[in-house]
Amino acid sequence: MSLRRPGIAHILAAIGLLILASAAVAAPVPVRPLALPAQPSVGASTSAPVPAGSEIRISGLGNASAPWTIVVLLTLLTLIPSILLCMTPFARLLIVFHFLRQALGLQSTPSNQTMIGLALILTFFLMSPVANEIYRDSIQPLQNGKITVEGALLQASTPLRKFMVHYVRERDVALFVELAKEPQPHGPQDLSLRVLVPSYLLSELKAGFQIGAVLFLPFLVIDMVVASITTSVGMMQLPPVVISTPLKILLFVMVDGWNLLVGSLMRSFG
C-alpha cells in the first residue's frame, strides 16, 4: 500500500453542505398575509379549515424536508471546529507557531488570537482548491436538486480523501487499521474515514513536532552560548534569558524569519 502524508475526506463535504444549507435556509421565503377567519358566534363550531395558501412554507435543502435541513445545519455548526482541527493543516500550523514563540522566549507575543488567525488564513489558503472542487461537484448539484444530501456527502468526501491520503503516514494507517480490526486495505481508496481521519491527525501532530524541534535548535544554541558566557564572566545575578531573548528576536528579524517559516510550511504541503 503506497500511502503518503496527511489527507482528508469529509471536512469539505461538511463545510460544503453547511454553506449550501445556510444558503437554503437564509433564502427569502415569500410570506403571504394570513387570512384570519371571522370570529365564530357562540355555540358555533371552532374547527374551521385553514384557507389554502395562508400558511408559511420553507423549502428544504435539495430534496430534503425543511426540518431535516435545519437539523443538518445545526449539527454541522457544532462540528465545524472539530472538523477544522482534525481534517485540515490547521493543527500542524498552530503547533509550529507555538514552538516558535517558545523558542523565542516570548510568553504572549504574538498573542494566541494572532497565531490562531494566521493559522486559519493559511489553512483557508491551502484548502481553497479542495473547497472549490467540493463546491463544483457537490454543492452546486445539491442546490440544483440533481443529487440528494447523501450523494452530496459522498461526492464531497472524494477530494477530502485525496488530500488526507496524500499526507498521512502508512505507519499511522496501519495502527488504526489494527485497532479497528478492519481487513488490510489494498489501496488508499479502501480506507474508511474511521481509520483515515485519526491517522491523518496523528501524522499532522508528528509533522508539527518535527518542524518545531528543528525550529527550536538554533535558538537553543543561542541560549546555551549566552548562559555559558554569563556564567564564565561571573554574572550570576543576571538571568541569561534577559540577554538571549533580544538576541534571538534580532536574529529572527534579520533573516526575515516569518517569510522563511511560512514559505517552508506552505511548501511542506506540496
Steps between C-alpha positions, in 0.01 A plus 500: 500500500666822387376772729658836543429771759183658640179530308127526580169391376204650671567853621435682178196286446366625829607860435347486154171372635513764770534777243224347295274450798553852622425633152180297483381598846599864456323529166212744511169323545190665361256560783140549414270690730304267721129512440354497850163325517200692625430482874270203553173564668405341831424132461648483150771247415858640531665236278489702181745389228803721438473675163736364236817704448486673840779294663874569483704235320880466519654286228765249602853450372500313172237228531508500880226640718541826688527341850782271386673793332498692828625194691790454257589868518505516879697177523764627259530826693602303809740275310686764300768572769581131538501448125731796454745364755495137389475514122702805393861624542384725786646277775848484346514875440388592850748259664789650303400855594487407868843339475633819343366716781654273762832490314514879491437510874184709465200429720218688331639646176358423251176453690295182476238681293765615252646152457158338465397762245819447298455122513139537382594723207774262389261207539243668274777573250607135490149355494350736239565263203329218688212728596454611140485140384244413766288800409504404131434128543285495812339829599386623159331168405332497842373854454361407161327195645700256285629298797389432854675601821651152531630521144645844567685367805642216294612736225653743749696227677701414188725811483538499878608138491757580231639784711534292817643195328767719343643593842413210730775263613471132420607411853213696653253343259624153592453579869136604465421219258622261766307676778182505292544131413430574135639293212825621351419753224639443152536873436415847630152480346416209732564699819194593701465844654502334840863404435610787277399798716683399824798382294519838330478687830775286652721561197440874523597505867825318424580733210430807715728379779776413253493847345480660845801305628712603202383860545595489867865395448663830387333693781607234749861547387473873567364431850787261576766741374361794695463291815858372478636852442309658787603217733868521407501878548342460843169673427304268727235757590404568137273235347636387160150531347519878544788510253410209273141607425593828322775317312257233379242757392770697317620186320145402404429847357832524314446172312135593422381211712126529437547486125729197525276319747171553318661421165644174634166402653313566176756300299471210744145451369616472141 
